[in-house]
Amino acid sequence: MKGEYFEAIESFQYVYTRYKDTELAPEALVWLARAYAESQQYAKAQGALDLITANKKFPSGYLATVHALQADLYLKQKRNDQAIAPLKQALKFEKSKSTRTRYHFILGQLTQEKGRKETYGYYKAVLDGKPYYEMEFQARIRLARLWDGTGSLRTARNQLKKLLRDEKNKDYRDEIYYEMALLEFKAKNETEGVNLMKLSSAASTKNTAQKGRTYLYLAEYYFNKANYAESQLYYDSTASVIDNKHPKYNEINGKKLYLGELVENLEVIRLQDSLLSLAALPARQLDKVIDKAIKEEERKADEARFEKESGKNRPINNTSQQPLPGGGLTPPGGSQQWYFYNQQVVSQGYSAFRQQWGNRELADNWRRSKKEQFVQAGEQNNVQQGGQVDVDPKDPRAKYKAKIPFSEAAQAQANGKIQEALFKLGAIYRDRLSDYTTAIAQYNALLKRYPACPQEPEALYRLALLYDLTGQPDKAEAARQLLLKNYSDNQFAQLLKNPQGNAKKDSAVVDSSESSYVILYQQFKAGQYQTFVREGQRFKLSYPASSFIPQVDYLTALANGKLMDTTAMKTSLSALVQKYPGSEIAKLAQYTLDLSDPTKRQQTLEAGSAKSLFVKDKDNAHYVLIAAEMGWYNQNREFEIKLANFNDINFKGGKLRVQTMLYGKTYQFLVVREFPNSRKAMEYYQLMKNNTDMQKSTPADKVMLLVCNKENFNTLFDKKLLPDYKEYFQTEYLNGQK
C-alpha cells in the first residue's frame, strides 16, 4: 500500500460495501482492518475485526490472517499480554512454515516473563523451523537466558560457549559475552560476571547499542556496590554511545556529572595527602624516591619508543600497568603506584583504545566529557606551592620537588583543598546518592581532622539532620548541642532554633537546596512518582527552611493522585490551601482542586487562570497544531493528503511528520512535528497562512492553527485547555510579532 492508507481505506470500503455479497467482501474487510491499524485508527480497526469474528460464516482461509491482525493490533497499542491468545490462534490456522516460525519467536518474546516451560517450547519450535540465521541466533541466546537457577547451569553455559566458538558469530561476540555475564550474575558468580561484561565491551566493534547496554550494566553494578569512582567511568562511557532517546538518558548523564564531582573531590584528597606525605620525608629518603621515579619514567619512555618503532599496539590487558585516572600519588610503602610513575603510555595502542572505548579523540583524561575540569595532577599544584627549597634547575629532581608543598603556606593551601573536598563529598553523598552513612563519615572526618574549620557550623548542622534520618537521636542531639554551644550566633544554629524560617538564609543553604529541588523536579517530570515522594520527605528533613518546600508539598499531592487516587490528591491539596493561606502555592492548589470538581471546572476555565499553567519557552522544540472540528474533518479527509503534499513541497528533507490524535469528541488534532524552536515553527505557520490552497482548505471557523512548545502541548491536551491555549497563543506568539 506504500503508506497511502487513506486512499487504501476508501478503496477497501468501496469494495466491501459495493460487493458485500461476493467473495471479494471478506478479503476487502481484512485489508480494511489492516489499513486502519497501520494508520493508527485502532478503534476502527477493532470494529472491522469484530465484524469478522461475529460472522460465523466468514471464510476459514482468512482466519490465520485475522488472528494475526488482532495480535498485531494489541502489540501496536502496547497491550502485549492480550496479544498472546490471538497469536496462538493464528498458529492453529497458519500453514506457512516460515510464518509459523516467526509467530513462535514472537510468542517466545511475549511469554519470556510468564513461564519458563512455555517460553522454552516456543524457542525450540523456532530452531526446529530452521529460520534465517539471525533469528536462530537470537532464539539460542534467549534459550540460555531462560536459566533461572533450577535447571542445568552447565548446559546454559555450553550453549553460549558453542555460539562463541562459531565463526559466523564473530560480529555477535559482544552480545554473547553479555549474555554469558548475565548468566554468571544469576548464578551469583559476580567476579566472573564482571570479567565477561568487560570482554563484551572489548568485543563490541560495530554494535553501539550493545556497547551501551554493557557499559550501563557495569555502571549500575558498581553504583549499587557503592564503588562510585568506577561507576562514574562507566556512566561516562555509556553517555558517549547512547542517543538522547534512550529511556535513561537524563539519569545516565546526571549520574555521570555528579559522580564526576565525587571522583574529582576524592582525587583532590588523595593527591594532597600524597604531596603532604612527601613533604614530610627526610631529604635523603625523598631523593631516593624521586630517583626511583625518574628511572621508572625513563624505562617507560624507552618502552614507548621501542613499541612505536616496531609498530606494536598491544591490547591493554594488564591492569597493573595502567595509570590511575587523573594521575595520583601514593607515598612510599603504599599499595598504589607512586604519583611520579603515573605517565600516559602512548604505546598502549590506538587500535586497542578505539576497540575498547570507541572513536574518541586521543587526549589526556579522554574518558571525561569535561576534561578541562580534571587537570593533570601536577597542574593542580602550581610551582609556587613547593617554595623555600633550594633546587638546582639542572637537577633532574627539580621538576618533582617543585610540586611538593614544603612551605607552611603551601601546606596550608593543600589542607584547605582537603577541607573543601571533604565537605563537598559529604554534600554529594547526602543529596545526590542518599548514602547517609558515608555522608556522616565524611563530615566526621572533616571535623576530626580540622576542628574549628570554616565549614564546622554547617557540618554540625548537617550531621544533626543526618543522625535524625538514620535513627541516631543521641548523636543528633550531641551535634545540635555542640553547634549551639560553639556557634550560637551562626545562621545554622538559628536554623536549629527556628527551622521554619526566621533564620537568616545563608546563600550556601539556598544553593544546595535549589540543586536538590531541581533533581526532585526532574524525577516528578519523568513520572518516577514513588521515588519523588520518598525523596521529597528526605528533602524536607534536610532543608527545613527551604523556600522550595511548598512546591515539594504541591508536587507530592499530584504524585499521590497518580499513585493512589484523586481523593488522596484532593485531601493533600486542601491541606496545602490551609497550610499556606494566601500564597501562590495555595492559589495553585485551589485552582487544581477547582479543575478536578466538575461543578467548578467550567467557571474556573472561564476565569482565565488556566493560562498560568502554560510556560514561556520559545527556544526548545515546538509543534504546529492543526485542530479541526470533527464534523468538518470527517467530510474533508483529503486535507491530510494536501497537508502531506504541502510539507513535501515546502520542507523537503525537513523530516517533518504529522501525527493524528483525537481531542475528546469535538476535535481531531493533526500535529506537525517537530521544529527546533518557536521561530522555525512560526515560519511554517506563516507559510501555511499565506498559501492560497491551504487557506481555502482550512476555514477559520472550522480549523484552528496554533504553535506550541512540547510542554504546553501536553498541558493543553491532558487538561483539555484548547480554548485557553488559543488565547495564550494570540498573546504570546502573534501579538509579540506585531
C-alpha positions in Angstrom: 0.0 0.0 0.0 3.1 2.2 0.2 1.8 4.1 3.2 -1.2 5.6 1.3 -3.5 4.3 3.9 -6.4 6.8 3.5 -6.7 6.1 -0.2 -6.5 2.4 0.5 -9.2 2.7 3.2 -11.6 4.4 0.8 -10.9 1.7 -1.8 -11.5 -1.2 0.6 -14.6 0.4 2.0 -16.0 0.8 -1.5 -15.2 -2.8 -2.5 -16.7 -4.1 0.8 -20.0 -2.1 0.5 -20.4 -2.4 -3.3 -19.6 -6.1 -3.5 -20.8 -7.2 0.0 -22.4 -10.4 -1.2 -19.5 -11.5 -3.3 -16.3 -13.4 -2.5 -14.4 -10.0 -2.7 -16.0 -8.7 0.5 -14.2 -10.9 3.1 -10.7 -10.0 1.7 -11.6 -6.3 1.4 -12.7 -6.3 5.1 -9.5 -8.0 6.2 -7.4 -5.4 4.3 -9.6 -2.6 5.6 -8.8 -3.7 9.2 -5.1 -3.8 8.4 -5.2 -0.3 6.8 -7.0 1.1 9.8 -4.3 -0.5 12.1 -1.4 0.8 10.1 -2.9 4.4 10.0 -3.2 4.2 13.8 -7.0 4.2 13.7 -7.2 1.5 16.3 -10.9 1.7 17.2 -11.9 1.4 13.6 -9.5 -1.5 13.1 -11.0 -3.3 16.1 -14.5 -2.6 14.7 -13.6 -4.3 11.5 -12.1 -7.3 13.3 -15.2 -7.6 15.5 -17.3 -7.7 12.3 -15.2 -10.6 11.1 -15.2 -12.6 14.3 -19.0 -12.1 14.7 -19.6 -13.6 11.3 -19.7 -17.4 11.8 -19.7 -18.0 8.1 -16.5 -15.9 7.5 -14.2 -18.0 5.2 -11.8 -20.0 7.3 -9.0 -19.4 4.8 -8.6 -15.9 6.2 -8.7 -16.8 9.9 -4.9 -17.1 10.3 -4.5 -13.6 9.0 -7.4 -12.3 11.1 -6.0 -13.7 14.4 -2.5 -12.4 13.5 -4.0 -8.9 12.7 -5.7 -8.9 16.1 -2.4 -9.8 17.8 -0.7 -7.1 15.8 -3.3 -4.5 16.8 -2.7 -5.3 20.5 1.0 -5.0 20.1 0.7 -1.6 18.3 -1.2 -0.4 21.4 1.4 -1.9 23.8 -1.1 -4.4 25.1 1.4 -7.2 24.9 -0.3 -9.7 27.3 -3.5 -9.6 25.2 -1.6 -10.3 22.0 -0.6 -13.8 23.2 -4.1 -15.5 22.8 -4.8 -14.4 19.2 -1.3 -15.2 18.1 -1.8 -18.7 19.5 -5.0 -18.9 17.4 -3.2 -17.7 14.3 -0.7 -20.7 14.8 -3.7 -23.1 14.6 -4.7 -21.9 11.1 -1.3 -20.8 9.6 0.2 -23.2 7.1 3.4 -21.4 6.1 6.4 -22.8 7.8 8.4 -19.6 7.8 5.4 -17.6 9.2 4.8 -20.2 11.9 8.4 -19.9 12.9 8.1 -16.1 13.2 5.0 -16.5 15.3 6.8 -18.9 17.6 9.6 -16.4 18.0 7.2 -13.6 18.9 5.3 -15.8 21.4 8.7 -16.7 22.9 9.4 -13.0 23.4 5.9 -12.3 24.8 5.9 -15.1 27.3 9.5 -14.6 28.4 8.4 -13.3 31.8 5.4 -15.6 32.0 6.8 -19.0 32.5 10.0 -20.9 31.5 8.4 -24.1 30.2 6.0 -22.4 27.8 8.7 -20.0 26.5 11.3 -22.8 26.1 8.9 -24.6 23.8 8.4 -21.7 21.6 12.1 -21.1 21.1 12.7 -24.8 20.5 10.0 -24.6 17.8 11.8 -21.7 16.2 15.0 -23.8 16.0 13.1 -26.7 14.6 11.7 -24.4 11.9 15.3 -23.7 10.6 14.9 -19.9 10.4 17.2 -17.4 8.9 20.5 -17.1 10.8 19.8 -14.0 12.9 16.5 -15.4 14.2 18.2 -18.7 15.1 21.0 -16.8 16.9 18.5 -14.8 18.9 16.5 -17.9 19.8 19.6 -19.6 21.1 20.5 -16.5 23.1 17.1 -16.3 24.6 17.1 -20.0 25.5 20.2 -19.6 27.5 18.6 -16.5 29.2 15.8 -18.7 30.5 18.1 -20.3 33.1 16.6 -19.4 36.4 18.7 -21.3 38.9 16.7 -24.5 38.8 18.0 -26.2 35.6 21.5 -27.1 34.5 23.8 -24.2 34.6 26.4 -26.2 32.7 24.0 -26.7 29.8 23.2 -23.0 29.6 26.9 -22.1 29.7 27.7 -24.7 27.0 25.0 -23.3 24.7 26.6 -19.8 24.9 30.2 -21.2 24.5 29.1 -23.0 21.4 27.8 -19.8 19.9 31.0 -18.1 20.9 33.1 -20.6 19.0 31.1 -20.4 15.8 32.9 -18.2 13.4 29.6 -17.0 11.9 29.0 -15.2 15.2 32.1 -13.1 15.1 30.1 -9.9 14.9 27.9 -11.1 17.7 30.5 -11.9 20.3 29.7 -8.8 22.3 26.1 -10.0 22.7 27.3 -13.5 23.6 29.7 -12.3 26.3 27.0 -10.1 27.6 24.6 -13.0 27.9 27.3 -15.1 29.5 27.9 -12.4 32.0 24.2 -12.2 32.9 24.1 -15.9 33.4 27.0 -15.7 35.9 25.4 -12.9 37.7 22.2 -15.0 38.1 24.4 -17.8 39.4 25.9 -15.4 42.0 29.3 -15.5 40.3 29.9 -11.8 40.3 33.6 -11.7 39.6 33.2 -13.9 36.5 30.2 -11.8 35.5 32.2 -8.6 35.7 35.1 -10.1 33.7 32.7 -11.3 31.0 31.0 -7.9 30.8 34.4 -6.3 30.2 35.0 -8.8 27.5 31.7 -7.8 26.0 32.7 -4.2 25.8 36.1 -5.1 24.3 34.5 -7.3 21.7 32.0 -4.6 20.6 33.2 -3.0 17.4 30.0 -2.1 15.4 27.1 -2.5 17.7 27.0 0.7 19.8 23.6 -0.3 21.2 25.2 -3.4 22.8 28.2 -1.4 23.9 25.8 1.0 25.7 23.9 -1.9 27.4 27.2 -3.3 28.6 28.6 0.0 29.9 25.3 0.7 31.6 25.2 -2.6 33.3 28.7 -2.1 34.7 27.9 1.5 35.7 24.8 0.3 37.7 26.6 -2.7 39.1 29.4 -0.5 40.6 26.9 2.1 41.7 24.9 -0.4 43.6 28.2 -1.6 45.2 28.9 2.0 46.2 32.1 1.9 44.1 31.3 5.3 42.8 34.6 6.1 41.2 34.4 3.0 38.9 30.7 3.7 38.3 31.4 7.2 37.1 33.8 5.9 34.5 31.2 3.6 33.1 28.4 6.2 33.2 30.7 8.5 31.3 31.4 5.8 28.7 27.6 5.0 28.5 26.8 8.6 27.9 29.3 8.7 25.0 27.5 5.9 23.0 23.7 6.3 23.7 21.4 8.8 22.0 19.1 11.2 23.6 16.0 9.0 23.0 17.4 6.3 25.5 14.8 6.0 28.3 17.5 6.5 30.9 19.3 9.3 29.0 18.8 12.0 31.7 19.6 9.7 34.6 22.8 8.5 32.9 24.0 12.0 32.2 23.0 13.2 35.6 25.0 10.4 37.4 27.9 11.0 35.1 28.1 14.6 36.1 27.6 14.3 39.9 29.7 11.2 40.2 32.4 13.1 38.3 32.2 15.7 41.0 32.6 13.0 43.6 35.6 11.4 41.8 37.2 14.8 41.4 37.0 15.5 45.1 38.3 12.1 46.1 41.2 12.7 43.8 41.9 16.1 45.4 42.1 14.4 48.8 44.3 11.6 47.6 46.7 13.9 45.7 47.1 16.5 48.5 47.6 13.8 51.2 50.3 12.2 49.0 52.0 15.5 48.5 51.9 16.4 52.2 53.3 12.9 53.0 56.2 13.5 50.6 56.9 16.9 52.1 57.4 15.3 55.5 60.1 12.8 54.3 63.7 13.4 55.2 65.7 14.8 52.3 67.7 11.7 51.6 64.7 9.4 51.6 62.8 11.8 49.3 65.7 11.9 46.9 65.7 8.1 46.7 62.0 8.0 46.0 62.4 10.6 43.3 65.4 8.8 41.7 63.4 5.6 41.6 60.6 7.6 39.9 63.0 9.0 37.3 64.3 5.5 36.4 60.7 4.2 36.0 59.8 7.2 33.8 62.9 6.5 31.6 62.0 2.8 31.4 58.5 3.7 30.2 59.9 6.2 27.7 62.2 3.6 26.3 59.4 1.1 26.1 57.2 3.6 24.3 59.9 4.4 21.7 60.5 0.7 21.1 56.9 0.0 20.5 56.5 3.0 18.3 59.5 1.9 16.2 58.4 -1.7 16.0 54.8 -0.8 15.2 53.4 -2.8 18.1 50.0 -2.0 19.5 49.4 -4.5 22.3 45.9 -4.7 23.8 45.6 -3.4 27.3 45.1 -6.5 29.4 47.4 -5.9 32.3 45.6 -3.6 34.7 48.6 -3.4 37.0 50.4 -1.4 34.3 47.7 1.1 33.6 47.8 4.5 35.1 45.1 5.5 37.6 42.5 8.0 36.2 43.7 11.6 36.6 47.1 10.8 37.9 47.8 10.5 41.6 50.4 9.8 44.1 50.8 7.5 47.0 53.7 7.8 49.5 56.4 5.2 49.6 55.2 1.9 51.1 51.6 2.3 49.9 49.9 -0.3 47.8 49.2 2.0 44.8 51.6 3.2 42.2 53.5 6.3 43.2 52.3 9.6 41.6 55.5 10.3 39.6 55.3 6.9 37.9 51.9 7.6 36.6 52.6 8.7 33.0 50.4 8.2 30.0 51.9 5.5 27.8 51.5 6.2 24.1 52.3 2.6 23.3 49.1 1.3 24.8 47.9 1.3 21.2 45.5 3.4 19.3 43.7 0.4 17.8 43.2 -1.2 21.2 42.0 2.1 22.6 39.5 2.5 19.8 38.2 -1.1 20.1 37.7 -0.7 23.8 36.2 2.8 24.1 35.0 3.8 20.6 36.1 6.6 18.3 37.3 9.2 20.8 39.9 11.9 20.4 43.2 10.7 21.9 43.8 13.3 24.7 44.5 13.5 28.4 41.6 12.4 30.5 39.8 11.1 27.4 37.1 9.3 29.4 35.8 12.6 30.9 33.3 14.7 28.9 34.5 17.9 30.6 38.2 17.2 30.8 39.0 20.8 31.4 37.6 20.2 34.9 40.1 17.4 35.5 43.5 19.0 35.1 46.7 16.9 35.3 47.6 16.1 38.9 50.8 18.1 38.6 49.0 21.1 37.4 46.7 21.1 40.4 49.6 22.3 42.5 51.5 25.2 40.9 55.2 25.6 41.0 54.9 28.2 43.7 53.5 25.7 46.1 56.8 24.0 46.7 58.6 27.1 48.0 61.5 27.6 50.4 63.6 24.8 48.9 66.9 25.4 47.2 66.7 23.5 43.9 69.2 23.4 41.1 67.2 23.9 37.9 69.6 21.4 36.2 68.9 18.8 38.8 66.6 16.2 37.3 64.8 16.0 40.7 63.8 19.7 40.4 60.5 19.3 38.5 59.3 16.8 41.0 60.2 18.8 44.1 58.5 21.9 42.6 55.2 20.2 43.1 55.7 19.3 46.8 54.3 21.7 49.4 57.4 22.3 51.6 56.5 25.7 53.0 53.9 26.4 55.7 51.8 28.5 53.2 51.8 25.7 50.6 50.8 23.1 53.2 48.0 25.4 54.5 46.8 25.6 50.9 46.9 21.8 50.5 45.0 21.3 53.7 42.4 23.9 52.6 41.8 21.9 49.5 41.3 18.7 51.6 38.9 20.5 53.9 36.8 21.8 51.0 36.8 18.4 49.3 35.7 16.5 52.4 32.8 19.0 52.9 31.7 18.7 49.2 31.9 14.9 49.5 29.5 15.0 52.4 27.0 17.0 50.4 27.3 14.7 47.3 26.8 11.5 49.4 23.9 13.2 51.2 22.0 14.9 48.4 22.9 13.0 45.2 23.4 9.5 46.4 21.2 9.3 49.6 24.2 7.5 51.2 23.7 8.9 54.6 26.2 6.7 56.4 29.0 7.7 54.1 28.0 11.3 54.3 28.2 11.2 58.1 31.7 9.6 57.8 32.8 12.5 55.5 31.6 15.2 57.9 33.1 13.4 60.9 36.4 13.0 59.1 36.4 16.8 58.4 35.7 17.7 62.0 38.2 15.3 63.4 41.0 16.3 61.1 40.3 20.0 61.0 38.5 21.1 64.2 37.2 24.7 64.2 37.5 24.8 60.4 35.2 27.3 58.5 32.9 24.5 57.5 32.3 23.2 61.0 29.0 25.0 61.8 27.2 23.7 58.7 28.9 20.3 59.1 27.4 20.0 62.6 24.0 21.2 61.3 24.1 18.5 58.6 25.2 15.9 61.0 22.3 16.6 63.3 19.8 16.1 60.4 21.6 13.0 59.1 21.6 11.4 62.5 17.9 12.0 62.8 17.4 10.5 59.3 19.4 7.4 60.3 17.7 6.9 63.6 20.5 8.0 65.9 18.8 10.6 68.1 21.5 10.7 70.8 24.2 11.6 68.3 21.8 14.1 66.6 21.3 15.8 69.9 25.1 15.9 70.6 25.7 17.6 67.3 23.0 20.1 68.0 24.3 21.0 71.4 27.9 21.4 70.1 26.6 23.7 67.3 24.5 25.8 69.8 27.4 26.0 72.3 30.2 26.9 70.0 28.3 28.9 67.3 25.2 30.2 68.9 25.0 33.3 66.6 25.7 31.3 63.4 22.9 31.1 60.8 22.9 27.3 61.1 22.4 27.5 64.9 19.5 29.8 64.2 18.0 27.3 61.8 18.0 24.7 64.6 16.3 27.2 66.9 13.7 28.3 64.3 13.6 25.8 61.4 10.6 27.4 59.7 12.3 30.5 58.6 13.0 33.5 60.8 16.7 32.5 60.5 18.9 34.3 58.1 19.2 32.2 54.9 22.8 31.7 54.0 23.5 31.5 50.3 25.2 28.1 50.6 21.9 26.7 52.2 19.8 28.2 49.4 22.1 27.0 46.6 22.3 23.5 48.0 18.5 23.3 48.5 17.9 24.6 44.9 20.1 22.0 43.3 18.4 19.2 45.2 15.0 20.5 44.3 15.9 20.5 40.6 16.8 16.8 40.9 13.5 16.2 42.6 11.5 18.0 40.0 13.2 16.0 37.2 12.1 12.8 39.0 8.5 14.1 39.0 8.5 15.1 35.4 9.9 11.7 34.5 6.9 10.0 36.2 9.0 8.5 38.9 6.3 9.3 41.5 7.3 6.8 44.2 10.9 7.9 44.1 9.7 11.5 44.2 7.5 11.0 47.2 10.3 9.2 49.1 13.0 11.7 48.2 10.6 14.6 48.9 10.3 13.6 52.5 14.1 13.5 52.8 14.4 16.9 51.1 12.1 18.4 53.8 14.2 16.9 56.6 17.4 18.0 55.0 16.3 21.6 54.2 13.6 22.5 56.8 13.9 26.2 55.9 14.0 25.8 52.2 11.8 28.1 50.1 11.1 25.1 47.8 9.1 23.1 50.5 5.7 24.5 49.3 6.5 23.3 45.8 7.5 19.9 47.0 4.3 19.6 49.0 2.2 20.6 45.9 4.0 18.1 43.6 3.7 15.4 46.3 -0.1 15.9 46.3 -0.1 15.4 42.5 2.1 12.4 42.8 -0.2 10.9 45.4 -3.0 11.4 42.9 -1.0 9.3 40.3 0.0 6.6 42.8 -3.4 6.3 44.7 -6.5 8.2 43.6 -7.9 11.7 43.2 -9.3 11.5 46.7 -5.8 11.3 48.1 -4.7 14.2 45.9 -7.7 16.4 46.9 -7.0 15.8 50.6 -3.4 16.8 50.2 -4.3 19.9 48.1 -6.9 21.0 50.7 -4.3 20.7 53.4 -1.9 22.9 51.3 -4.6 25.6 51.0 -4.8 25.7 54.8 -1.1 25.4 55.4 0.0 28.3 53.1 -3.0 30.7 53.1 -2.8 33.5 50.5 0.4 32.2 49.0 0.9 31.4 45.3 1.1 27.7 46.0 -2.2 27.9 47.8 -3.8 29.6 44.8 -2.4 26.9 42.5 -3.6 24.2 44.8 -7.1 25.7 44.9 -7.1 26.1 41.2 -6.2 22.4 40.8 -9.0 21.5 43.2 -11.5 23.5 41.2 -10.4 21.9 38.0 -11.0 18.5 39.4 -14.5 19.5 40.5 -17.0 19.1 37.6 -19.3 21.8 39.1 -16.5 24.4 39.2 -14.4 23.4 36.2 -16.0 25.5 33.5 -16.2 28.6 35.8 -12.5 28.1 36.6 -11.5 27.9 33.0 -13.6 30.9 32.0 -11.8 32.9 34.7 -8.7 32.6 32.6 -6.5 31.2 35.4 -5.7 28.2 33.2 -3.3 30.3 31.2 -1.0 30.4 34.2 -0.2 26.7 33.6 1.5 27.4 30.3 5.2 28.0 30.2 7.2 30.5 28.2 9.8 28.5 26.4 10.5 29.6 22.8 14.0 28.2 22.5 13.3 24.5 22.5 11.2 22.0 20.5 7.9 23.3 19.1 4.9 21.8 17.3 2.4 23.3 14.8 -1.1 22.2 15.9 -4.0 22.0 13.5 -7.2 21.5 15.4 -10.1 20.5 13.1 -13.7 20.2 14.2 -14.7 16.6 14.0 -17.6 17.0 11.6 -15.5 19.1 9.2 -12.6 16.6 9.4 -14.8 13.6 8.6 -16.1 15.3 5.5 -12.6 16.6 4.4 -10.3 13.7 4.9 -8.4 14.7 1.7 -7.0 17.5 3.8 -4.3 15.2 5.2 -3.1 14.4 1.7 -2.9 18.2 0.9 -1.0 18.7 4.1 1.5 16.0 3.3 2.0 17.5 -0.2 2.5 20.9 1.3 5.2 19.5 3.6 6.9 17.7 0.8 7.0 20.7 -1.5 8.0 23.3 1.1 10.0 21.3 3.6 11.7 18.6 1.5 14.3 16.9 3.7 12.9 18.6 6.8 11.9 15.3 8.3 8.6 16.7 9.4 5.9 14.2 10.3 2.2 14.5 11.0 0.6 12.8 14.0 -3.2 12.5 14.3 -4.8 12.5 17.7 -8.4 12.6 18.9 -9.1 15.5 21.3 -12.3 14.3 23.0 -15.3 14.0 20.7 -15.0 17.5 19.3 -11.7 17.9 17.6 -9.2 16.0 15.5 -5.6 17.1 16.1 -3.0 17.0 13.3 0.3 17.7 15.0 3.2 18.7 12.7 6.4 17.9 14.5 8.9 18.9 15.3 10.7 22.3 15.0 13.8 23.2 16.9 12.3 26.4 18.3 9.4 28.8 18.0 11.0 30.8 15.2 11.1 27.8 12.9 7.6 26.8 13.9 6.2 30.3 13.2 7.9 30.3 9.8 5.9 27.2 9.0 2.8 28.8 10.4 3.1 32.0 8.3 3.9 30.0 5.2 0.8 27.9 5.7 -1.3 31.0 6.4 0.0 32.7 3.2 -0.6 29.6 1.0 -3.7 30.2 -1.1 -4.6 26.5 -1.4 -4.1 25.8 2.3 -6.2 28.9 3.2 -9.1 27.5 1.1 -8.6 24.1 2.8 -8.7 25.4 6.4 -11.8 27.6 7.0 -11.1 29.7 10.1 -14.4 28.8 11.7 -13.7 25.1 11.4 -9.9 24.8 11.8 -7.5 26.3 14.4 -3.9 26.8 13.5 -1.6 27.1 16.6 2.1 26.9 17.5 3.2 25.5 20.9 6.1 24.0 22.7 6.2 20.4 23.9 5.3 21.1 27.5 2.4 23.4 26.6 1.0 20.9 24.1 1.0 18.2 26.8 -0.7 20.6 29.2 -3.5 21.7 26.8 -4.1 18.1 25.7 -4.1 16.4 29.1 -6.1 19.2 30.8 -8.3 19.9 27.8 -7.4 23.6 27.7 -7.6 24.2 23.9 -9.6 27.5 24.1 -7.3 28.8 26.8 -4.2 28.0 24.8 -5.7 29.7 21.8 -5.8 33.0 23.8 -2.3 32.3 25.1 -1.0 31.8 21.6 -2.6 35.0 20.4 -0.9 37.0 23.3 2.5 35.3 23.4 3.2 34.5 19.8 1.0 36.6 17.5 0.8 39.9 19.4 4.6 39.7 20.0 5.2 39.8 16.2 3.3 43.0 15.7 
